[in-house]
Amino acid sequence: MIISRTPLRMSFVGGGSDLPSFYREHGGAVVSTTIDQYIYVTVHKKFDDAIRVSHARTEEAASVEAIAHPLVREALRLLKIPGGLEITSISDVPSQGTGLGSSSTFAVGLLQALHAYQGQAVTAETLAREACALEIDILQEPIGKQDQYAAAHGGLNFIQFHADGAVSVQPVECAPETVRTFQRRTLCFYTGLTRSASAILQAQQEAVRGNRDKQDVLRHMVRLAHAFKEALEHGDLEAVGELLHANWVLKKSLVDAVSTPAIDAWYEKARHAGALGGKLLGAGSAGFLLFYAPEEAHPAIAQALGDLRRMDFHFEPRGSSILFAQ
């Protein structure tokens, strides 16, 4: 029996610059953190040679090729595991369309558990690269690389995406009290809406490809990621809200599907109640709304967004890990 635990992530600035249609020409950068909301994956040896997979539904398959769940099927193929096991997953939050990187987090946690099942200890870099290979190269998902690297490495990081495909993960080096204050001033609310990120990201890639104005927007967002990192490292938390707001305004200009009238209304309510900045997490249109505000404004913001569910969380410094192995 193997149990892996992999943290979900919040991306603050630069999201979208991790898409290949952009970073292969210009390079990209994001600042993100993992949080103490997790996806758990268990792998257990089965009595026979079949495979049982429990996720949104439960399926029994006689062979790897017969598995309907694409990530499970391709992960078993990648690691050359023929069968004879049961795989289950549990998520602390809704598992699809929340903007917390759940699909890539599951991919990283699944690979972590399967490697441990084979008696292998692997690095965060290996997990991230293999998860990217599964989702982007094999399954041809029109997504970026930030979620896989965030989930595998964990922590508050400045992640850069280079034109040659390489990814650099650099911890944001700031005082512990800066991190604690940053965390205390951050609020998150669940809209109750879900969506598939793939369609939005595909539309964004098509919009950016060959469009100099859209590319300029993403280049500006990359500059904001650098500025966000520097603000945290210098303890300049007054700049954080302004940078988040600027990033959100820019992101909305990429494609219409990033936001909706309802999301815009919630965002404006929070701003009027004292939020200095914020954004919708993930690709857009659904999921969690993130805000940055002085702590004394939090009750007013929660009241203004009374129809939304607030999520309590803390930043998580660790990436994917094995909780149990027997």
Secondary structure, 3 states (H helix, E strand, C coil): CEEEEEEEEEEEECCCCCCHHHHHHHCEEEEEEEEEEEEEEEEEECCCCCEEEECCCEEEECCHHHCCCHHHHHHHHHCCCCCCEEEEEEECCCCCCCCCCHHHHHHHHHHHHHHHHCCCCCCHHHHHHHHHHHHHHHCCCCCCCHHHHHHHHCCEEEEEECCCCCEEEEECCCCHHHHHHHHHCEEEEECCCCCCHHHHHHHHHHHHCCCHHHHHHHHHHHHHHHHHHHHHHCCCCHHHHHHHHHHHHHHHCCCHHHCCHHHHHHHHHHHHCCCCEEEECCCCCCCEEEEECCHHHHHHHHHHCCCCEECCCCEECCCCEEEEEC
